[in-house]
Amino acid sequence: MSDIAVILPDGTELSVEEGATVRDAAFAIGPGLGKDTVAGVVDGELVDKETPLHDGADLVIVTDQSDEYLDVLRHSAAHVFAQALQRLHPEAKLTIGPWTDDGFYYDVTSVDLEQEDLEAIEDEMRDIIEEDLDIERVVVDREEALEKYADNPYKRDILEEEAAGDDELSFYQQGEFEDLCKGPHVESTGEIGAVKLLNISAAYWRGDEDNDTLTRVYGTAFESESDLEEFLEMREEAKERDHRKLGQELNLFAIDETTGPGLPLYQPNGKRILDELADYAKQLNLDAGYDPVETPHLFRTELWKKSGHYENYVDDMFLLDVNDEEYGLKPMNCPGHATIFDQQSWSYRDLPVRYFEDGKVYRKEQRGELSGLSRVWSFTIDDGHLFVRPDQIEDEINLIIDNILTVFDTFGLDAEVALATRPDKSVGSDEIWEQAETQLRAVLDDSGIDYGIEAGDGAFYGPKIDFAFKDALGRKWDGPTVQLDFNMPDRFDLTYTGEDNEDHQPVMIHRALYGSYERFFMVLIEHFNGKFPFWLAPEQVRILPISDDQIGYAKKLQYELNDFRVDIEDRSWTLGRKIREAQTDRVPYMVIVGGDEEEDGTISVRDRKEREAKDVSVEAFRDHLRSEYDEKRTEPDFLADEE
């Protein structure tokens, strides 16, 4: 039997026999590692330790000290939930139960569950954990697997669709329970230190609203009770920061059923923030040499067929019949930009050509998946598309990455980076995809940026570098992307004249700095807990006259500060109530004026951290506001010395 080579995290090659598994490779590295192996990450995918390896595979060995171990443990906790459910409700039918970033869920049917039922199931889960049942992988043939699920159409659907070509299928057993599953899992139920069932919701089978409605039970699991308690505390904090709650309280946005689901309406406060974000992104684009363009909201579907979106994206598009001709609201901006590039002739000297547009797009998400600003039907992408020579790819991507990291730094967000590779549904040849993935990997390797692999998560037309935002609570959100595309220039027959006076095909780079304004706005609302930096805040200063006698002076101050968003609290309230209201509204600065301030021509300043300063000159305050705005500081700091 011949040998194959797998690539370890440090870039070295490990030679193992053809057919070797993750566990075999771990033992080849060392017997201690082999014994400690729980699972593996192969080409970015978390897999069972008995998974066979292929030549050239990227391999990471997972032990109980690895970050991925928690995912494995939570996957096992999902099985413990399913076992506990069927002990208490034998009639329950199981469908799927994956791990998630925060825990796990299991979709079930044929059983009526309410929130109050979760406590009894949770108690049974703890009993199963206490029993410390071995979790064992067994392999059965297709016929036996179908027999096991003779009365479960959902598991049979999985067997017939996802595992259609597999003659041997893996099950995991623990005590009397078994489930069709690829793994991975921990060695026994006793390894699960703490569990908590969180809530119940409805879900459609395979996420399709035309399919059966199932009951989805969410839960989480940790290695220890203390980790669980920390998570639950953070979860409560997250509820307080929920952008849907704050969006309503701060009059930022609304989603009204009358106007339609997934179609946000931005109120003046929200629109002011979006305008600031747009101005900031526009300046970054102009400074980086991008030219503004604009495309309409819909195109004839001939364009989408030409670009490949129709065959790969038609189920997610809003289509219209106009005089017996089919049009589609645009799900992406790139075909329009490719068409603009194609309107004129280009020389190699003209490249790179860089376009940017805040383009409104429309994607028909399932109604059950819509949520606040995180999943909507209508959203705006701060889109950019570059048309470059092959020799310019690395320099341009590095410049894009620099701009994206500037955005992260401006908003005080941490970045997590991953290379997303070819999905199952894609266009283009194997050679083109391999070339594109190799070039993106080379850029990341040369930059020294730590990155992971997201196997199969690329766009249908090319691989991409994904940047995820990590907010103040350590949660991860999808963010900007950089995508390399050799396919669309080919489909649109885009060319430039090379130095040899021959036609050459440019490479197209797709990029965004925020991702979408909607999701980025959501991230900022929750990251800052509604306490936006001064430069972003919809109301930057609120003037609080102590009595009606100072209304005139307040208006004079408002005029002197008219470079900023300044309001006057002129309701006949006590000063204490005015201050509390401004605090609730998260206004960065309050300017308090009474008779003494008016007589001296000064102001008293209070910020939302309850720091105060008296006898402040209007000029000094105005100069500070200007510098704080221009420097895009994340916290009001005029009174920082008062702490």
C-alpha positions in Angstrom: 0.0 0.0 0.0 1.4 3.4 -1.0 1.9 6.3 1.3 0.1 9.7 1.3 1.2 13.0 2.8 -0.9 15.2 5.1 -0.1 18.8 6.0 0.2 19.6 9.7 -0.6 23.1 11.2 3.1 24.1 11.1 3.2 23.4 7.4 5.2 20.2 7.7 4.2 17.0 5.8 3.4 13.8 7.6 3.7 10.6 5.6 1.1 7.9 6.5 -0.3 4.8 4.8 -3.1 5.3 2.2 -6.4 4.7 4.1 -5.0 6.0 7.4 -7.4 7.7 9.7 -7.1 10.9 11.8 -6.3 8.7 14.8 -3.6 6.8 12.8 -1.9 10.0 11.9 -2.0 11.1 15.6 -0.3 7.9 16.6 2.3 8.4 13.9 3.1 11.7 15.4 3.4 10.2 18.9 1.7 7.6 21.1 0.6 10.2 23.7 -1.1 12.3 21.1 -2.7 9.2 19.6 -4.2 8.2 22.9 -5.5 11.8 23.6 -7.1 12.2 20.2 -10.8 13.1 20.3 -11.4 14.2 16.7 -9.7 16.0 13.8 -10.1 19.0 11.6 -9.5 17.9 8.0 -9.5 20.7 5.4 -11.3 22.9 7.8 -14.0 20.4 8.7 -14.4 18.9 12.2 -14.6 15.2 11.8 -14.5 11.9 13.7 -11.1 10.5 14.5 -11.9 7.4 12.4 -12.2 9.5 9.3 -9.9 8.4 6.5 -7.4 10.9 5.2 -6.6 11.8 1.6 -3.3 12.9 0.0 -2.6 16.6 0.6 -5.2 17.0 3.4 -4.7 19.8 5.9 -4.9 18.1 9.3 -5.3 19.4 12.9 -5.5 16.8 15.7 -8.2 17.7 18.3 -7.7 16.8 22.0 -9.5 17.9 25.1 -7.2 20.9 25.2 -8.2 22.1 21.7 -10.6 24.9 21.0 -12.7 22.5 18.9 -13.2 20.2 21.8 -16.2 22.2 23.1 -17.9 21.6 19.7 -17.4 17.9 20.1 -18.7 17.9 23.7 -21.8 19.9 22.6 -22.5 17.5 19.8 -22.5 14.7 22.4 -24.8 16.8 24.6 -27.3 17.0 21.7 -27.3 13.2 21.7 -27.8 13.1 25.5 -30.8 15.5 25.0 -32.2 13.1 22.4 -31.8 10.1 24.6 -33.4 11.9 27.6 -36.3 13.0 25.4 -37.0 9.5 24.2 -36.8 8.1 27.7 -39.5 10.6 28.8 -41.4 10.7 25.4 -40.8 7.5 23.5 -43.1 8.7 20.7 -40.8 11.5 19.8 -39.1 11.3 16.4 -35.6 12.7 15.9 -34.4 14.6 12.9 -31.1 16.5 13.2 -29.1 17.8 16.2 -25.9 19.7 15.4 -23.6 21.7 17.6 -23.6 25.5 17.2 -21.4 28.4 18.2 -23.3 28.7 21.5 -24.3 25.1 22.2 -26.6 22.8 20.2 -30.1 22.3 19.0 -32.2 19.3 18.1 -35.2 19.3 15.8 -37.9 16.8 16.9 -41.5 16.0 16.0 -44.4 13.8 17.1 -44.2 15.2 20.6 -45.8 18.3 22.2 -43.2 20.3 24.2 -43.6 23.5 26.1 -40.9 25.6 27.8 -41.9 24.1 31.2 -41.1 20.6 30.0 -37.4 21.4 29.6 -36.7 21.1 33.3 -37.7 17.4 33.5 -35.7 16.6 30.3 -32.7 18.5 31.7 -32.9 16.4 34.9 -32.9 13.2 32.8 -29.9 14.5 30.9 -28.0 14.9 34.1 -28.9 11.3 35.0 -27.5 10.1 31.7 -24.3 12.1 32.3 -24.0 10.6 35.8 -24.4 7.1 34.3 -21.1 7.8 32.3 -22.2 5.8 29.3 -19.6 4.9 26.7 -20.2 6.6 23.4 -19.4 4.1 20.6 -19.2 4.4 16.9 -20.7 1.5 14.9 -20.9 1.1 11.1 -24.0 -0.5 9.5 -24.9 -1.1 5.8 -27.6 1.0 4.1 -30.3 -1.7 4.2 -29.9 -2.0 8.0 -30.0 1.8 8.4 -33.2 2.1 6.4 -34.8 -0.6 8.5 -33.8 1.2 11.7 -35.7 4.2 10.5 -38.7 2.5 8.8 -41.1 4.9 10.7 -38.9 8.1 10.6 -39.2 9.8 7.2 -36.8 12.5 8.2 -33.9 10.2 8.9 -34.8 8.3 5.7 -34.6 11.6 3.8 -31.1 12.1 5.2 -30.2 8.6 4.1 -31.6 9.1 0.6 -30.2 12.6 0.1 -27.1 13.5 2.0 -25.8 9.9 2.3 -27.1 8.6 -1.0 -23.7 7.3 -2.2 -22.6 5.8 1.1 -22.9 2.0 1.4 -21.7 2.1 5.0 -23.1 4.5 7.5 -22.0 5.5 11.0 -24.2 5.4 14.1 -23.3 6.4 17.6 -24.6 4.4 20.6 -24.8 5.2 24.3 -26.6 2.8 26.5 -30.0 2.0 24.9 -29.8 5.0 22.5 -28.4 5.2 19.0 -28.5 7.8 16.3 -27.4 8.2 12.7 -24.4 10.5 12.9 -21.1 11.3 11.3 -19.6 12.4 14.7 -17.4 13.4 16.2 -18.2 12.7 19.9 -16.5 12.5 23.3 -15.7 9.1 24.7 -18.5 9.0 27.3 -21.4 11.0 28.5 -19.6 11.6 31.8 -17.2 14.0 30.1 -20.0 16.5 29.8 -19.5 18.8 32.8 -22.7 20.9 32.7 -25.8 21.2 30.5 -28.7 23.7 30.2 -31.7 23.6 27.9 -32.5 27.2 26.9 -35.6 27.6 24.8 -38.0 26.1 22.3 -38.9 27.4 18.8 -40.5 26.2 15.6 -38.3 25.3 12.6 -39.0 24.0 9.1 -37.6 20.7 8.0 -34.5 21.6 6.0 -35.3 25.3 6.5 -38.0 25.2 3.8 -41.3 26.8 4.8 -43.1 24.4 2.4 -41.9 21.4 4.5 -43.2 20.2 7.9 -42.9 22.4 11.0 -40.7 20.8 13.7 -40.0 21.7 17.3 -36.5 23.0 17.8 -35.0 22.7 21.3 -31.9 24.8 22.0 -29.4 23.9 24.7 -25.8 24.4 25.6 -23.0 22.4 27.4 -19.7 23.1 29.0 -16.9 21.2 30.7 -17.7 22.8 34.0 -20.6 24.4 35.9 -18.5 27.6 36.3 -18.2 27.9 32.5 -21.9 27.4 32.2 -22.6 30.1 34.8 -20.4 32.5 33.0 -22.2 31.8 29.8 -25.6 32.3 31.3 -24.5 35.7 32.8 -23.2 36.8 29.4 -26.5 35.6 27.8 -28.5 37.9 30.1 -26.2 40.7 29.2 -26.8 39.9 25.5 -30.5 40.2 26.1 -30.1 43.7 27.4 -28.0 44.6 24.4 -30.4 42.9 21.9 -30.5 45.3 18.8 -34.2 44.6 18.4 -34.9 45.9 21.9 -32.5 48.9 21.7 -33.7 49.7 18.2 -37.1 50.3 19.5 -36.1 52.1 22.7 -33.7 54.4 20.8 -36.0 54.9 17.8 -33.4 53.5 15.4 -35.4 51.2 13.1 -38.6 49.2 12.9 -39.9 46.2 10.9 -43.6 46.5 10.4 -45.7 43.5 9.2 -47.8 45.9 7.2 -44.9 46.9 5.0 -43.5 43.4 5.0 -41.2 41.1 6.9 -37.4 41.5 6.6 -37.9 45.0 5.2 -36.4 47.5 7.8 -37.7 51.0 8.1 -35.0 53.4 9.4 -36.1 56.2 11.7 -34.2 59.6 11.8 -31.9 58.4 14.6 -31.0 55.2 12.7 -30.6 57.0 9.4 -28.2 59.5 10.9 -25.9 56.7 12.0 -26.2 55.0 8.6 -25.2 58.2 6.9 -22.1 58.6 9.1 -21.1 55.0 8.3 -21.6 55.7 4.6 -19.5 58.8 4.7 -16.7 57.0 6.5 -16.7 54.2 4.0 -16.9 56.6 1.1 -13.8 58.4 2.3 -11.9 55.2 2.7 -12.9 54.2 -0.8 -11.9 57.5 -2.4 -8.6 57.5 -0.6 -7.9 54.0 -1.9 -8.6 55.0 -5.5 -12.1 53.7 -6.0 -14.6 55.4 -8.3 -18.3 55.6 -7.4 -20.9 53.9 -9.6 -24.6 53.2 -9.3 -26.8 50.4 -10.6 -30.6 49.9 -10.6 -32.5 47.7 -8.2 -33.6 45.2 -10.9 -32.3 43.8 -14.1 -33.6 41.5 -16.8 -32.9 37.9 -15.8 -30.8 37.5 -18.9 -28.1 39.3 -16.9 -28.5 36.9 -14.0 -28.2 33.9 -16.4 -25.1 35.4 -17.9 -23.5 35.9 -14.5 -24.5 32.4 -13.2 -26.7 33.8 -10.4 -29.9 32.5 -12.0 -28.8 28.8 -12.0 -27.2 29.0 -8.6 -29.4 31.6 -6.8 -32.8 31.6 -8.4 -34.6 30.2 -5.3 -33.4 33.2 -3.3 -34.4 35.8 -5.9 -37.5 38.0 -6.1 -38.7 37.6 -9.7 -41.2 39.8 -11.6 -43.0 39.5 -14.9 -42.9 42.7 -16.9 -44.8 42.6 -20.2 -44.1 38.9 -20.5 -40.4 39.4 -19.8 -38.8 38.2 -16.6 -36.9 40.6 -14.3 -35.3 40.1 -11.0 -34.5 42.3 -8.0 -30.7 42.1 -7.7 -29.4 39.8 -5.0 -25.9 41.1 -5.7 -24.2 44.1 -7.3 -21.4 42.4 -9.1 -23.0 41.7 -12.5 -23.9 45.4 -12.8 -20.3 46.4 -12.1 -19.0 43.9 -14.6 -21.4 45.3 -17.2 -20.1 48.9 -16.5 -16.5 47.7 -16.9 -17.5 46.1 -20.3 -18.8 49.5 -21.6 -15.4 50.7 -22.7 -12.0 49.5 -23.8 -9.2 49.2 -21.4 -5.4 49.0 -21.6 -3.1 47.2 -19.2 -2.0 50.6 -18.0 -5.5 51.5 -16.9 -5.7 48.6 -14.4 -6.6 48.2 -11.6 -10.1 49.6 -12.2 -11.9 50.0 -8.8 -15.6 50.6 -8.4 -17.7 51.1 -5.3 -21.4 51.4 -4.6 -23.7 51.3 -1.6 -26.0 48.9 -3.4 -29.4 47.8 -2.2 -29.9 44.1 -2.8 -32.8 41.7 -2.1 -32.6 38.0 -1.1 -35.6 35.9 -0.4 -34.7 34.3 3.0 -37.1 31.9 4.5 -39.5 33.8 6.8 -38.5 31.6 9.7 -34.9 32.7 9.3 -35.6 36.5 9.4 -34.4 38.2 12.5 -34.1 41.9 13.2 -31.3 43.3 11.1 -29.2 40.2 11.1 -31.3 38.4 8.5 -33.5 40.6 6.2 -34.9 40.6 2.7 -33.6 44.0 1.8 -30.2 45.2 2.7 -27.3 47.4 1.5 -23.8 46.2 0.7 -20.9 48.6 0.8 -19.8 46.8 -2.3 -16.5 47.2 -4.2 -15.3 45.4 -7.3 -11.9 45.6 -8.8 -10.7 44.5 -12.2 -7.0 43.7 -12.1 -4.1 42.1 -14.0 -3.0 38.8 -12.5 0.3 40.4 -11.4 -1.7 42.9 -9.3 -3.8 40.5 -7.3 -1.6 40.2 -4.2 -0.9 44.0 -3.9 -4.6 44.8 -4.3 -5.8 42.2 -1.8 -3.2 43.4 0.7 -4.5 47.0 0.4 -8.1 45.7 0.8 -7.1 43.8 4.0 -5.4 46.9 5.3 -8.7 48.9 4.8 -10.8 46.2 6.4 -8.5 46.1 9.5 -8.7 49.9 9.7 -12.5 49.6 10.0 -12.1 47.0 12.8 -9.7 49.3 14.6 -11.9 52.3 14.2 -14.8 50.6 15.9 -12.8 48.7 18.5 -13.8 45.3 17.1 -11.6 42.2 17.1 -11.2 40.3 13.9 -11.3 36.5 13.2 -10.2 35.5 9.7 -10.9 32.4 7.6 -10.3 31.2 4.1 -13.6 29.9 2.6 -13.1 27.3 -0.1 -15.2 25.9 -3.0 -18.8 25.0 -2.2 -20.7 22.0 -3.6 -22.7 24.3 -5.8 -20.3 26.4 -7.9 -19.3 27.5 -11.4 -15.9 27.2 -13.1 -13.3 24.6 -13.6 -11.2 22.8 -11.0 -8.1 24.5 -12.4 -9.6 28.0 -11.9 -10.7 27.2 -8.3 -7.4 25.7 -7.4 -5.6 28.8 -8.8 -7.9 31.2 -6.9 -7.6 29.3 -3.6 -3.9 29.1 -3.9 -3.5 32.8 -4.4 -5.7 33.8 -1.5 -3.9 31.3 0.8 -0.5 32.8 -0.3 -1.7 36.3 0.5 -2.8 35.3 4.0 0.4 33.3 4.6 2.6 36.2 3.5 0.7 38.7 5.7 1.2 36.7 8.8 -2.5 36.8 9.7 -3.8 33.9 11.7 -6.6 32.3 9.8 -8.8 29.2 9.7 -10.3 27.2 6.9 -14.1 27.2 6.2 -14.4 24.2 3.9 -17.1 24.6 1.3 -18.2 28.2 2.4 -16.9 30.1 -0.6 -19.2 32.0 -3.0 -20.4 29.9 -6.0 -18.1 31.9 -8.3 -14.9 31.9 -6.2 -13.2 31.4 -2.8 -13.1 34.2 -0.3 -11.4 35.6 2.8 -14.0 36.0 5.5 -13.6 38.5 8.4 -15.8 38.0 11.4 -16.4 40.7 14.0 -15.9 39.9 17.7 -17.9 42.2 19.8 -17.6 43.4 23.4 -19.2 40.1 24.7 -16.8 38.0 22.6 -19.5 36.9 20.2 -18.7 36.4 16.5 -20.6 37.9 13.6 -20.2 37.6 9.9 -18.5 40.7 8.4 -16.4 41.8 5.4 -15.2 39.6 2.7 -12.6 39.5 -0.1 -13.4 37.2 -3.0 -11.3 36.3 -5.9 -13.3 35.6 -9.1 -11.9 34.2 -12.4 -15.4 33.0 -13.5 -17.4 36.2 -14.0 -14.8 37.9 -16.2 -15.0 34.8 -18.4 -18.8 34.7 -18.4 -18.9 38.4 -19.4 -16.0 38.1 -21.8 -14.2 41.0 -20.1 -10.9 42.0 -21.7 -8.1 44.5 -21.6 -5.3 45.1 -24.1 -2.0 43.8 -22.8 1.5 45.1 -23.3 1.7 42.6 -26.2 -1.3 44.3 -27.9 -3.4 41.1 -27.4 -6.7 40.7 -25.4 -6.3 39.5 -21.9 -8.9 38.6 -19.3 -8.8 40.6 -16.0 -9.3 39.0 -12.6 -12.3 40.3 -10.6 -12.0 41.0 -6.9 -15.2 41.4 -4.8 -14.9 43.1 -1.5 -16.8 44.9 1.2 -15.6 46.8 4.3 -18.7 46.3 6.5 -20.3 43.3 4.8 -23.8 44.8 4.8 -24.9 48.0 6.6 -27.8 46.2 8.3 -25.7 43.5 9.9 -22.9 45.9 10.8 -25.4 48.3 12.3 -26.8 45.4 14.4 -23.2 44.5 15.5 -22.6 48.2 16.5 -25.8 48.5 18.4 -25.0 45.5 20.5 -21.3 46.0 20.7 -21.7 49.6 22.1 -25.0 48.7 23.9 -26.6 51.7 22.2 -23.8 54.0 23.6 -22.4 55.0 20.2 -19.2 56.9 19.8 -19.6 60.7 19.7 -19.0 60.8 15.9 -21.8 58.2 15.3 -24.3 59.2 17.9 -27.6 60.4 16.3 -27.8 63.0 19.1 -24.4 64.2 20.1 -25.1 66.9 22.6 -28.2 67.7 24.6 -28.5 71.1 26.2 -30.4 71.1 29.5 -31.6 74.5 30.7 -32.2 74.5 34.4 -35.3 76.7 33.9 -37.2 78.3 31.1 -35.3 81.5 31.8 -32.2 79.9 30.1 -34.0 78.7 26.9 -32.7 81.7 25.0 -29.1 81.0 26.1 -29.6 77.4 25.1 -30.6 78.3 21.6 -27.6 80.6 21.3 -25.4 77.7 22.4 -27.1 75.4 19.9 -26.3 77.8 17.1 -22.6 78.0 18.2 -22.4 74.2 18.2 -24.3 73.9 14.9 -21.5 71.7 13.3 -22.9 68.9 15.5 -26.2 67.2 16.3 -27.4 69.2 19.2 -30.9 69.2 20.7 -32.4 71.3 23.6 -34.5 69.6 26.3 -37.1 72.4 26.8 -39.8 70.4 28.6 -40.7 71.8 32.0 -39.0 69.0 34.0 -36.6 69.1 36.9 -33.0 69.1 36.1 -32.7 65.6 37.6 -35.3 64.2 35.3 -33.7 65.9 32.3 -30.4 64.3 33.2 -32.0 60.8 33.7 -33.7 61.1 30.3 -30.5 62.0 28.5 -28.8 59.1 30.2 -31.5 56.7 29.1 -31.2 58.0 25.6 -27.4 57.4 25.8 -26.5 60.9 24.7 -22.7 61.3 24.8 -22.7 64.9 26.3 -25.1 67.0 28.3 -24.6 70.7 28.5 -26.2 72.2 31.7 -26.9 75.9 31.8 -28.4 78.0 34.6 -28.2 81.6 35.5 -24.5 81.5 36.5 -23.5 79.9 33.2 -25.5 82.4 31.2 -24.0 85.4 33.1 -20.4 84.1 32.7 -20.9 82.9 29.1 -19.8 79.4 30.1 -21.3 75.9 30.3 -21.3 72.9 32.7 -20.6 69.6 30.9 -21.7 66.1 32.0 -21.1 62.9 30.0 -23.0 59.6 30.0 -20.4 58.2 32.4 -21.6 60.8 35.0 -18.4 62.8 34.9 -18.9 66.6 35.3 -17.0 69.8 34.7 -18.1 73.4 35.4 -17.0 76.8 34.1 -16.1 75.3 30.6 -15.7 77.7 27.8 -17.9 77.1 24.7 -14.8 77.4 22.4 -12.8 74.8 24.3 -15.8 72.4 24.3 -16.4 73.0 20.6 -12.8 72.4 19.7 -12.7 69.2 21.6 -15.9 67.9 19.9 -14.3 68.6 16.5 -11.2 66.6 17.4 -13.2 63.8 18.9 -15.4 63.6 15.7 -12.4 63.8 13.3 -10.4 61.2 15.1 -13.4 58.8 15.3 -12.8 58.1 19.0 -14.9 55.2 20.4 -15.6 56.9 23.8 -16.5 60.5 24.8 -13.3 61.7 26.5 -13.7 65.4 27.2 -14.1 64.7 30.9 -11.6 61.7 31.0 -9.5 63.6 33.5 -12.4 63.8 35.9 -12.3 60.1 36.7 
